Amino acid sequence: MNRVFEKIPILFLITGAFMSASALADNVKVNVNGMVCGFCAQGITKKLNKTEAVEKINVDLESKIVSFSIIKGKSLEDETIKKLLTEAGYSVVGIQREKP
């Protein structure tokens, strides 16, 4: 009986580590062509802010990269990102996702 109770804390540690890793938000970097000015950055920011899944948007005109985080518990598919940015008038070259 004591051996069962000895293993319970280990089970909670393993489960907790798995749950916390899966709860982390994605950081997304999108390579975008067609951005040339502050109005472009503002338009992209407004478009992405309309989704409930995006936070911490940064538009870097020089490197042509739009980066943002996906809110924990939310999702945003690559196809949706492409659609949003295409509707805003830009072309998506590539999308890269990273876990923090």
Phi, psi and omega in degrees: 000320180297327181294326179296314181290334177291330183274342182298313178301323179295319178299317178295322178296315180295313180297317180296319179295319179295315182294319181291326178292321181284341181274351180292143180279150174282144167258128185243135174237125182242124175277119188233130174262146175107354178276126182228344186211178179298327178294326175298312180299318180295318180296317179294317179299315179298317181297314181290328179292343178289341176275151180275357187260350190254141173214164175056057182279135175226126178249117179254102184295324183295314181269356180059041180238131173254122179239146179199169178248148173267131181295139178309135178084355179251165176219156178210111183288154178303319181298323178292319177299313179300316181297314180301314183286327176293318177298330179280353176102017183238161177250135181268124179270321181192156178231132180234133179244143178222145171272138180292000000 
